[in-house]
Amino acid sequence: MHTVIVYESMYGNTREIAEAIAEGVHQADPEAAVDCMPVAEVDAALTRSADLLVVGGPTHLRGMSSGLSRRMAAVSESRKEGHEDAAAEARETAEGPGLRSWFHDLPKTEPGTYAAAFDTRVSMPGAGGAAEGIAHRLSSHHYDVVAEPEGFIVESADGPLRTGELDRARAWGAGLV
């Protein structure tokens, strides 16, 4: 089985969740080939080779990020003292393609190609989540979404992840297999 995990990450939290999901897939199927990559590095050929495509991103303004929300996040992070590494990752992500534009280039697939969606989000009323929008876009590209969209909790907009979320991501990844 070949699993491709595509993620967009501003502060490293979504990347950590994606990597934990990859570990979970390997735990459930040690023979699985798993590619876990940022959205800017994933092309159509790689997605076409996947038996399972897992896509995730941060929640911005109650949904998927946009070019504007990524730029706003990068500016905000750059103003925080002691956050140089997170600010660099945020700038790099803001300058590259996000999931919204990546989906424009994602080829439609044949039914029977599996996918799943996840996001990182804060736990507060009205915060929303990006995973539902990601799952909807996967479905519109004819992927069979095999799990309910999943949200993983960060303590504040730029993290850290809530205690136990990496373990939960590993279990979720294993459950996808």
C-alpha positions as CSV (number, residue, x, y, z in Angstrom):
1,M,0.0,0.0,0.0
2,H,1.3,3.5,-0.9
3,T,0.1,6.3,1.3
4,V,0.8,10.0,0.5
5,I,0.3,12.5,3.3
6,V,0.1,16.1,2.1
7,Y,0.2,18.9,4.6
8,E,0.3,22.7,4.9
9,S,1.9,23.9,8.1
10,M,2.5,27.4,9.4
11,Y,4.1,26.8,12.8
12,G,5.1,23.1,12.7
13,N,2.0,21.7,14.4
14,T,0.3,20.4,11.3
15,R,3.6,19.0,10.1
16,E,4.0,17.1,13.5
17,I,0.5,15.7,13.2
18,A,1.2,14.6,9.6
19,E,4.4,12.9,10.7
20,A,2.5,11.1,13.5
21,I,-0.1,9.9,11.1
22,A,2.7,8.5,8.9
23,E,4.1,6.7,12.0
24,G,0.6,5.3,12.6
25,V,0.3,4.0,9.0
26,H,3.7,2.3,9.4
27,Q,2.7,0.8,12.8
28,A,-0.4,-0.7,11.2
29,D,1.3,-1.8,8.0
30,P,5.2,-2.0,8.3
31,E,5.4,-2.8,4.6
32,A,3.5,0.4,3.6
33,A,5.3,3.0,1.5
34,V,4.6,6.4,3.0
35,D,5.4,9.8,1.6
36,C,4.8,12.6,4.0
37,M,5.4,16.0,2.3
38,P,4.5,19.7,2.4
39,V,2.0,20.8,-0.1
40,A,4.6,22.8,-2.1
41,E,6.5,19.5,-2.9
42,V,3.7,17.3,-4.0
43,D,2.8,16.9,-7.7
44,A,0.1,15.2,-9.6
45,A,2.2,12.1,-10.4
46,L,2.8,11.5,-6.7
47,T,-0.9,11.8,-5.8
48,R,-1.9,9.5,-8.7
49,S,0.5,6.8,-7.3
50,A,-1.3,6.8,-3.9
51,D,-3.6,4.1,-2.7
52,L,-4.5,6.4,0.1
53,L,-4.2,10.2,0.0
54,V,-4.3,12.0,3.4
55,V,-4.5,15.8,3.3
56,G,-4.3,18.2,6.2
57,G,-3.8,21.9,7.0
58,P,-4.2,24.5,9.7
59,T,-7.5,26.1,10.5
60,H,-7.6,29.8,9.6
61,L,-10.7,32.0,10.1
62,R,-12.9,28.9,10.7
63,G,-11.8,27.0,7.6
64,M,-8.9,26.3,5.2
65,S,-6.2,28.9,5.0
66,S,-6.0,31.4,2.1
67,G,-3.1,33.4,0.8
68,L,-4.2,36.3,2.9
69,S,-4.6,34.3,6.1
70,R,-1.1,32.7,5.6
71,R,0.5,36.2,5.1
72,M,-1.3,37.5,8.2
73,A,-0.1,34.5,10.3
74,A,3.5,35.0,9.1
75,V,3.5,38.7,10.0
76,S,2.0,37.9,13.4
77,E,4.6,35.2,14.1
78,S,7.5,37.4,13.0
79,R,6.6,40.0,15.7
80,K,6.9,37.4,18.6
81,E,10.2,37.4,20.4
82,G,11.9,34.0,20.6
83,H,9.8,32.5,17.7
84,E,12.5,32.7,15.0
85,D,12.1,29.1,13.8
86,A,8.3,29.3,13.7
87,A,8.5,32.6,12.0
88,A,10.8,31.2,9.3
89,E,8.4,28.2,8.7
90,A,5.4,30.6,8.6
91,R,7.1,32.9,6.0
92,E,8.1,29.9,3.8
93,T,4.5,28.5,3.9
94,A,3.0,31.9,3.3
95,E,5.1,32.4,0.2
96,G,4.3,29.0,-1.3
97,P,1.1,27.4,-2.6
98,G,-1.5,26.6,0.0
99,L,-4.0,23.7,-0.1
100,R,-6.6,25.8,-1.8
101,S,-4.4,26.5,-4.9
102,W,-3.0,22.9,-4.7
103,F,-6.5,21.5,-5.0
104,H,-7.0,23.5,-8.3
105,D,-4.2,21.4,-9.8
106,L,-5.2,18.1,-8.2
107,P,-6.4,15.8,-11.0
108,K,-9.7,14.0,-10.6
109,T,-9.3,10.4,-9.8
110,E,-11.2,7.2,-10.5
111,P,-13.7,6.0,-7.8
112,G,-12.1,3.6,-5.5
113,T,-9.1,5.8,-4.7
114,Y,-9.2,6.5,-1.0
115,A,-8.5,9.7,1.0
116,A,-8.8,11.2,4.4
117,A,-8.7,14.8,5.7
118,F,-7.4,16.3,8.9
119,D,-6.6,19.7,10.4
120,T,-5.2,21.5,13.4
121,R,-7.4,23.9,15.3
122,V,-8.0,25.6,18.6
123,S,-10.6,24.2,20.9
124,M,-13.0,27.1,21.4
125,P,-16.6,27.8,20.4
126,G,-16.9,29.0,16.8
127,A,-13.3,28.2,15.9
128,G,-14.4,25.9,13.0
129,G,-12.0,23.6,11.2
130,A,-10.4,23.1,7.8
131,A,-10.9,19.3,7.6
132,E,-14.5,19.5,6.4
133,G,-13.5,21.7,3.5
134,I,-10.5,19.5,2.7
135,A,-12.8,16.4,2.7
136,H,-15.3,18.2,0.5
137,R,-12.6,19.1,-2.1
138,L,-11.3,15.5,-2.0
139,S,-14.8,14.2,-2.7
140,S,-15.2,16.7,-5.5
141,H,-12.1,15.2,-7.1
142,H,-13.8,11.7,-6.9
143,Y,-11.7,10.4,-4.0
144,D,-13.6,8.1,-1.6
145,V,-13.2,9.7,1.8
146,V,-12.8,6.7,4.2
147,A,-12.9,8.4,7.5
148,E,-14.7,11.3,9.2
149,P,-12.6,14.5,8.9
150,E,-10.4,14.8,12.0
151,G,-9.3,17.8,14.0
152,F,-6.3,17.9,16.2
153,I,-6.1,20.5,18.9
154,V,-3.5,23.2,19.4
155,E,-3.4,25.2,22.7
156,S,-3.3,28.5,20.9
157,A,-3.2,29.7,17.3
158,D,0.5,29.0,17.0
159,G,0.6,25.9,19.3
160,P,1.8,23.9,21.0
161,L,-0.2,20.8,20.3
162,R,-2.4,19.7,23.2
163,T,-0.9,16.8,25.2
164,G,-1.9,13.5,23.7
165,E,-2.6,14.8,20.2
166,L,0.4,13.1,18.6
167,D,-0.7,9.7,20.1
168,R,-4.2,10.4,18.8
169,A,-2.8,11.2,15.4
170,R,-0.8,7.9,15.3
171,A,-3.9,6.0,16.2
172,W,-6.0,7.8,13.6
173,G,-3.3,7.0,11.0
174,A,-3.2,3.4,11.9
175,G,-7.0,3.3,11.7
176,L,-6.9,4.5,8.1
177,V,-5.1,1.3,7.1
